[in-house]
Amino acid sequence: LNLVGSEEEYGKEIGGDIKEGKRTLMVVHALRALPEEKSSRLLEILRMQTSDRELIREAIRLIVEAGSVEYSKRVARELVERAWAEVEGVLPESRQKEGLRELARFLVERSR
């Protein structure tokens, strides 16, 4: 989620995926959810692979406006829950299983 939070908190450059023009789940969702004009603008910024902080902030605003950050968090939670449901009945209760449970929780709930 290198679109939200601060660089100090995240430990990496905010908007790095936009700078690299990556088509992440958030970007694909935004491109589909935004009106044509805004979707085209987001795509234009991504194709630039720019380091311009203002353009990166504009792209982030569009992605947030589309509800794509929350959508991606929801998808991540659902995937972890489905995966955990598969593991739950197979692994016996143990410290290791609890460790996996905590890791799954961390991956979904982390802010950076």
ChimeraX attribute file (.defattr): number of C-alpha atoms within 10 A of each C-alpha:
attribute: neighborCount
match mode: 1-to-1
recipient: residues
	/A:1	17
	/A:2	18
	/A:3	23
	/A:4	15
	/A:5	13
	/A:6	14
	/A:7	14
	/A:8	10
	/A:9	11
	/A:10	16
	/A:11	11
	/A:12	12
	/A:13	13
	/A:14	23
	/A:15	21
	/A:16	17
	/A:17	18
	/A:18	27
	/A:19	21
	/A:20	14
	/A:21	18
	/A:22	14
	/A:23	14
	/A:24	13
	/A:25	14
	/A:26	21
	/A:27	27
	/A:28	15
	/A:29	18
	/A:30	25
	/A:31	22
	/A:32	12
	/A:33	16
	/A:34	18
	/A:35	11
	/A:36	11
	/A:37	8
	/A:38	17
	/A:39	20
	/A:40	13
	/A:41	15
	/A:42	24
	/A:43	18
	/A:44	13
	/A:45	18
	/A:46	21
	/A:47	14
	/A:48	14
	/A:49	17
	/A:50	16
	/A:51	13
	/A:52	11
	/A:53	12
	/A:54	10
	/A:55	19
	/A:56	23
	/A:57	15
	/A:58	14
	/A:59	26
	/A:60	23
	/A:61	13
	/A:62	20
	/A:63	25
	/A:64	18
	/A:65	13
	/A:66	22
	/A:67	15
	/A:68	23
	/A:69	20
	/A:70	13
	/A:71	16
	/A:72	17
	/A:73	16
	/A:74	12
	/A:75	13
	/A:76	15
	/A:77	17
	/A:78	13
	/A:79	13
	/A:80	16
	/A:81	15
	/A:82	12
	/A:83	12
	/A:84	14
	/A:85	11
	/A:86	11
	/A:87	14
	/A:88	13
	/A:89	9
	/A:90	8
	/A:91	10
	/A:92	10
	/A:93	10
	/A:94	9
	/A:95	9
	/A:96	11
	/A:97	14
	/A:98	11
	/A:99	11
	/A:100	14
	/A:101	15
	/A:102	11
	/A:103	12
	/A:104	16
	/A:105	14
	/A:106	11
	/A:107	13
	/A:108	17
	/A:109	12
	/A:110	10
	/A:111	13
	/A:112	17
